[in-house]
Amino acid sequence: MVAGMDSQGERPATKVGQLAVAIIVLPVLWHAVGLVVGWDSKRSFSTLMWVNYAGGGVRAACTVLLTGVLWFLAARQRSPLARRLLSIAGAFFLAALLMRFGVAAYVQRDGGSLAVWEWTTRIVTTVRLAAVVAIAVVAWRGARTATVVALVLEAFFWMDAAWNVLPASWNHGNTMRLLYFGLAVVVAIANVGQLRTIAGETRCDSKPLLRASYDQLSVSMALRVVVAVVSCLVVFTAFGPDGRQLKWLLPISLGGAWLANLWGIIGATRLVFADTGYSGRVAVGAGAMLWAVVVQIPTLVMLWHTVLGQAGYFDREGLSNFQYAVPIVNAVGLLLLVSAVQRAAVRAGQFELAESTLASAIIVGILNVATIVAQYGLGRVKTKSEALLALAIAAGCGLFAVITLMRVFNRARDAGEQPTQPLPTARVL
């Protein structure tokens, strides 16, 4: 079986320009989805919020991956100025994203904080414009037309956010929505031209990142083991005499898992640019994990409000928005990473590692299905004993899956440190 996989594993490293195209195009496609969903004014509020949060996750995941692309390209530039500008551009994109998250969490309780949102929008668009200017300087020689278009439209978006040249709100009719979608498409085309020019023939083939990424993912899984143990503690205290502890253990366990996943995402993003030969697959997996982390932010804030007794109607409704989507998407992302580990092992001739990784992937897939089914069953139990059984199954399967993943990344990391065994010398008798 491994011999068959070997023939599939010989694949050249992915071009960074191809990743850049996907990263830029995907948010525009989701913008189209949001446009179609929002076109019907009779859509339920919960549906619109779900699409909005999901779209925010898509844009955030693509922004983080775009930052990784810019930093990777910066490290491969010969010109010190180009290296500095691309590094600054990536940092600005990431700073704008973090600023959005911080303000969103801050005003979660006060939806009427319009002044905060307005000033945040102005600051974020200013930071984004600065990043676009930095990219424009680097791309100017090879993509002047695309650079001019990107600069003009980004300057328009900045002026609209700062001075309200045209109403950017979705409350001003379908014509305005189509106008902004059309501008977003043009900007995306211009950005694609710029990044493909900068990237050239650069490929995702960094060998040092391979071990570092495996090590970071392994540490993330170790942290998840600790969180999973805490989750098991939740199971055994939920129905005890002091069940009030569940009030605090639940947000702590979910928050701990979120932080552990956040650390793992850094490793997953770095693995995109490592020498696996399947960077496109890793990018999809890292993006899925990023999406799951981002869409959980409102849920964590709402859960904290519920614990403090400050939850409103929308807080309680929002807790179930991504109840099943998050674990499913996160599991798919992790399995894609494991698949890339297996393929990378085949390319490196580490067939024992490839076989053990494939077996681990099957086990993790089964365990994740069992965990999701157990969580689904929690909403349909009728007695405390049934609820305890469902919780125990979910927590136990989750713990076993995380331990299996930790071993996968540990083995991959250690295998990279071992020298390749030379073939025995043949002798003619």
Secondary structure in CASP SS format (residue, H / E / C, confidence):
PFRMAT SS
TARGET T0000
AUTHOR 0000-0000-0000
METHOD secondary structure of the structure
MODEL  1
M C 1.00
V H 1.00
A H 1.00
G H 1.00
M H 1.00
D H 1.00
S H 1.00
Q H 1.00
G H 1.00
E C 1.00
R C 1.00
P C 1.00
A C 1.00
T C 1.00
K E 1.00
V H 1.00
G H 1.00
Q H 1.00
L H 1.00
A H 1.00
V H 1.00
A H 1.00
I H 1.00
I H 1.00
V H 1.00
L H 1.00
P H 1.00
V H 1.00
L H 1.00
W H 1.00
H H 1.00
A H 1.00
V H 1.00
G H 1.00
L H 1.00
V H 1.00
V H 1.00
G H 1.00
W H 1.00
D C 1.00
S C 1.00
K C 1.00
R C 1.00
S C 1.00
F H 1.00
S H 1.00
T H 1.00
L H 1.00
M H 1.00
W H 1.00
V H 1.00
N H 1.00
Y H 1.00
A H 1.00
G H 1.00
G H 1.00
G H 1.00
V H 1.00
R H 1.00
A H 1.00
A H 1.00
C H 1.00
T H 1.00
V H 1.00
L H 1.00
L H 1.00
T H 1.00
G H 1.00
V H 1.00
L H 1.00
W H 1.00
F H 1.00
L H 1.00
A H 1.00
A H 1.00
R C 1.00
Q C 1.00
R C 1.00
S C 1.00
P H 1.00
L H 1.00
A H 1.00
R H 1.00
R H 1.00
L H 1.00
L H 1.00
S H 1.00
I H 1.00
A H 1.00
G H 1.00
A H 1.00
F H 1.00
F H 1.00
L H 1.00
A H 1.00
A H 1.00
L H 1.00
L H 1.00
M H 1.00
R H 1.00
F H 1.00
G H 1.00
V H 1.00
A H 1.00
A H 1.00
Y H 1.00
V C 1.00
Q C 1.00
R C 1.00
D C 1.00
G C 1.00
G C 1.00
S C 1.00
L H 1.00
A H 1.00
V H 1.00
W H 1.00
E H 1.00
W H 1.00
T H 1.00
T H 1.00
R H 1.00
I H 1.00
V H 1.00
T H 1.00
T H 1.00
V H 1.00
R H 1.00
L H 1.00
A H 1.00
A H 1.00
V H 1.00
V H 1.00
A H 1.00
I H 1.00
A H 1.00
V H 1.00
V H 1.00
A H 1.00
W C 1.00
R C 1.00
G C 1.00
A C 1.00
R H 1.00
T H 1.00
A H 1.00
T H 1.00
V H 1.00
V H 1.00
A H 1.00
L H 1.00
V H 1.00
L H 1.00
E H 1.00
A H 1.00
F H 1.00
F H 1.00
W H 1.00
M H 1.00
D H 1.00
A H 1.00
A H 1.00
W H 1.00
N C 1.00
V C 1.00
L C 1.00
P C 1.00
A C 1.00
S C 1.00
W H 1.00
N H 1.00
H H 1.00
G C 1.00
N H 1.00
T H 1.00
M H 1.00
R H 1.00
L H 1.00
L H 1.00
Y H 1.00
F H 1.00
G H 1.00
L H 1.00
A H 1.00
V H 1.00
V H 1.00
V H 1.00
A H 1.00
I H 1.00
A H 1.00
N H 1.00
V H 1.00
G H 1.00
Q H 1.00
L H 1.00
R H 1.00
T H 1.00
I H 1.00
A H 1.00
G C 1.00
E C 1.00
T C 1.00
R E 1.00
C C 1.00
D C 1.00
S E 1.00
K H 1.00
P H 1.00
L H 1.00
L H 1.00
R H 1.00
A H 1.00
S H 1.00
Y H 1.00
D H 1.00
Q H 1.00
L H 1.00
S H 1.00
V H 1.00
S H 1.00
M H 1.00
A H 1.00
L H 1.00
R H 1.00
V H 1.00
V H 1.00
V H 1.00
A H 1.00
V H 1.00
V H 1.00
S H 1.00
C H 1.00
L H 1.00
V H 1.00
V H 1.00
F H 1.00
T H 1.00
A H 1.00
F C 1.00
G C 1.00
P C 1.00
D C 1.00
G H 1.00
R H 1.00
Q H 1.00
L H 1.00
K H 1.00
W H 1.00
L H 1.00
L H 1.00
P H 1.00
I H 1.00
S H 1.00
L H 1.00
G H 1.00
G H 1.00
A H 1.00
W H 1.00
L H 1.00
A H 1.00
N H 1.00
L H 1.00
W H 1.00
G H 1.00
I H 1.00
I H 1.00
G H 1.00
A H 1.00
T H 1.00
R H 1.00
L H 1.00
V H 1.00
F C 1.00
A E 1.00
D C 1.00
T C 1.00
G C 1.00
Y C 1.00
S H 1.00
G H 1.00
R H 1.00
V H 1.00
A H 1.00
V H 1.00
G H 1.00
A H 1.00
G H 1.00
A H 1.00
M H 1.00
L H 1.00
W H 1.00
A H 1.00
V H 1.00
V H 1.00
V H 1.00
Q H 1.00
I H 1.00
P H 1.00
T H 1.00
L H 1.00
V H 1.00
M H 1.00
L H 1.00
W H 1.00
H H 1.00
T H 1.00
V H 1.00
L C 1.00
G C 1.00
Q C 1.00
A C 1.00
G C 1.00
Y H 1.00
F H 1.00
D H 1.00
R H 1.00
E H 1.00
G H 1.00
L C 1.00
S C 1.00
N C 1.00
F C 1.00
Q C 1.00
Y C 1.00
A H 1.00
V H 1.00
P H 1.00
I H 1.00
V H 1.00
N H 1.00
A H 1.00
V H 1.00
G H 1.00
L H 1.00
L H 1.00
L H 1.00
L H 1.00
V H 1.00
S H 1.00
A H 1.00
V H 1.00
Q H 1.00
R H 1.00
A H 1.00
A H 1.00
V H 1.00
R H 1.00
A C 1.00
G C 1.00
Q C 1.00
F H 1.00
E H 1.00
L H 1.00
A H 1.00
E H 1.00
S H 1.00
T H 1.00
L H 1.00
A H 1.00
S H 1.00
A H 1.00
I H 1.00
I H 1.00
V H 1.00
G H 1.00
I H 1.00
L H 1.00
N H 1.00
V H 1.00
A H 1.00
T H 1.00
I H 1.00
V H 1.00
A H 1.00
Q H 1.00
Y H 1.00
G H 1.00
L H 1.00
G C 1.00
R C 1.00
V C 1.00
K C 1.00
T C 1.00
K H 1.00
S H 1.00
E H 1.00
A H 1.00
L H 1.00
L H 1.00
A H 1.00
L H 1.00
A H 1.00
I H 1.00
A H 1.00
A H 1.00
G H 1.00
C H 1.00
G H 1.00
L H 1.00
F H 1.00
A H 1.00
V H 1.00
I H 1.00
T H 1.00
L H 1.00
M H 1.00
R H 1.00
V H 1.00
F H 1.00
N H 1.00
R H 1.00
A H 1.00
R H 1.00
D H 1.00
A H 1.00
G H 1.00
E H 1.00
Q C 1.00
P C 1.00
T C 1.00
Q C 1.00
P C 1.00
L C 1.00
P C 1.00
T C 1.00
A C 1.00
R C 1.00
V C 1.00
L C 1.00
END
